[in-house]
Each structure stands twice: as C-alpha cells, then as structure tokens.
Amino acid sequence: MKHADSQTLARLEPLLEQVRQRVPPLKEKGEGRFYLKSTAFLHFHDDPAGIFADLKVNGEWQRYPVNTAAEQALLTQALDTQLL
C-alpha cells in the first residue's frame, strides 16, 4: 500500500481542511502527513481497494477507510477522541 499522492489528496481536500482546523493544532509536515507534537499522527494511503487513513490510536496505527462521507466522519470522530 503506497502513500497517497497529490491527486488522491486533492480528492480528500474537504477532509484535510477539517483535520487542519482541529485543536490542538496538528502540524502538517508534508501534504496529508500530520504530526502531533513531534510524533507522526495521521497520514493517508492509496490502494486498489480505496483510500485509507492511518491514525495513531493509543500508540498504535489504526487504519480507517475514507472513501465516503460516512467513513470520513468516523475518522474525524476517532481523531477528535485522540485529541482530547
């Protein structure tokens, strides 16, 4: 599974904007690669099965599909839980 390219990330722009506005702020060290403090926290993958986000949950990477609005909402809920 490869990291999402700029074309894939462009399709996710509304989701990426939501991520960029989270508090505490995440640092985007490259397009679609987010860090919390100095730790990798969220990034995206492109796969024949779809687009996926890897989110660090309790120190472990968890994979979330982000192909539909409903899937993206689940990711943002999980993201908010981790940022509490």
N, C-alpha and C positions, 0 to 999 in steps of 0.2 A: 504494500500500500504506500503510495507516494504522497508527499506533502502537496497540498492544494496549490495549484499555480494561480497566476494573477487572473486568468479568465474565470476560473472557478470561484475565486474570492470575489470577483465583481458580481457574480450572481448572488453572493451572500451579503452584499453591502448593507442592506437594511439590518440584518442581524449583527454585522460588525459594528454598525453605528450604535446599536443598543449596548453591545459589550463595552465600547469606548466610553459610554456615559455612566458606567457602574461606579459606585462608591464603596470601598475605597478605590481610587483610580488604579486601573491596571496600566502597565507600561507596554506599549506595542513596540517591540524591538525589531520588527520586520512585519511586512504586511500579513496580517492574520496570525501573528505569533505574539501572545500576550504573556507577560510576567507579572507576578505578584511579589513585590519587593525584588529580590534577586533570583527568584525561583521560577522556572518555566511553569506555566499555569494552564494555558489553553492554546491549542493550535488545531489546524484543520487538515484533513486528508481527502484525497480524491481516489476513488476506487471504482471498478466496473459496477459494483453493487450500489454506488451512490456516494454522497458526500458525508463525511463523518467529522465530528469534533472530538478531540481528546481533552478532557478536563481533569485536572488533578483533584481527586477527592480523598481526603484523609491520607495524603501522601502517595496515593496510587493512581495511575492513569485509568480513567473510565471512558469508554467510547460511547458516543451518542450520535445516532443518525440525525442529520439536519436538512433533509430534503423537502420537508413540508413545513408549513407554518406551525402545525401542531408539534412536530418534532423540535422545531426551533424554540417553541415556548417551553418545552420540557428542559431543554438545555439552559435557557435563561433562568428557569426556576432552580435548577441544580447549581448554577453559577451563583445566584443570589444566596443560596443556602451556604455555600462555601465562603462567601464574603462576609457573613455575619460575625 
